[in-house]
């Protein structure tokens, strides 16, 4: 369950902020289980297996030469693949 909080800004505006409750724990990505998929096919089935194996909340496919945001998200797994549709890296963050 999420708590919603109204926050008044210095300029007099009001924003709605979502915060995790004490009962909610973010899903942390575990990269080690994902390494078993490196060298395998980049497919929907493989993606689902990597997502489940790493325990990540968020999953992202990334083509090897594509730019990506550098923000760190401990609940995200990124799967990098090449032109041959082969998984070349599995990273968390």
C-alpha positions in Angstrom: 0.0 0.0 0.0 1.3 3.4 -0.9 1.0 6.6 1.1 0.2 9.8 -0.8 1.4 13.0 0.7 0.6 16.6 -0.3 3.7 18.8 -0.2 3.6 22.6 -0.4 6.4 24.1 -2.5 8.3 27.3 -1.8 6.4 28.9 -4.7 3.0 28.1 -3.1 2.2 25.2 -5.4 1.1 21.8 -4.2 2.4 18.5 -5.4 1.3 15.0 -4.7 4.1 12.8 -3.6 4.0 9.0 -3.5 6.0 7.2 -0.8 6.5 3.6 0.1 4.9 2.5 3.3 6.8 0.6 5.9 5.2 -2.6 4.7 6.3 -2.2 1.1 9.8 -3.4 0.1 11.1 -2.7 -3.4 12.1 -5.7 -5.5 15.9 -5.7 -5.7 17.5 -7.1 -8.9 19.9 -10.0 -8.3 22.3 -10.0 -11.3 24.0 -13.4 -10.6 21.1 -15.6 -11.8 20.8 -13.5 -15.0 24.3 -14.3 -16.0 23.3 -17.8 -17.0 21.4 -16.4 -20.0 24.4 -14.5 -21.5 25.1 -16.1 -24.9 21.6 -17.4 -25.3 18.8 -16.2 -27.6 17.1 -12.8 -27.0 13.5 -13.8 -27.1 10.3 -13.1 -25.2 10.6 -16.4 -23.4 14.2 -15.7 -22.4 13.3 -12.2 -21.3 10.5 -13.6 -19.0 13.0 -16.1 -17.6 15.6 -13.4 -16.9 13.0 -11.2 -15.3 11.8 -14.0 -13.0 15.3 -15.2 -12.2 16.7 -11.8 -11.2 13.6 -10.8 -9.1 13.6 -7.4 -10.7 10.5 -5.3 -10.7 11.3 -3.6 -14.0 12.6 -5.2 -17.2 14.3 -3.5 -20.1 15.6 -4.8 -23.5 18.5 -2.7 -24.8 20.1 -3.1 -28.3 23.9 -3.0 -27.9 24.4 0.4 -29.5 21.3 2.1 -28.1 21.7 5.0 -25.6 20.1 4.5 -22.2 19.6 6.7 -19.2 22.2 6.4 -16.6 19.9 6.7 -13.6 20.4 3.9 -11.1 17.4 1.8 -10.3 18.1 -1.2 -8.0 14.8 -2.8 -9.1 15.6 -2.8 -12.8 17.2 -5.5 -15.0 18.6 -4.6 -18.4 19.2 -7.2 -21.0 21.6 -6.1 -23.8 21.4 -8.0 -27.1 23.2 -7.8 -30.5 22.2 -7.9 -34.2 22.2 -11.7 -34.0 19.5 -11.5 -31.3 21.9 -13.0 -28.7 22.0 -11.8 -25.1 25.4 -10.2 -24.6 24.9 -8.7 -21.1 22.5 -8.8 -18.1 22.9 -5.9 -15.7 21.0 -4.5 -12.7 20.6 -0.9 -11.9 
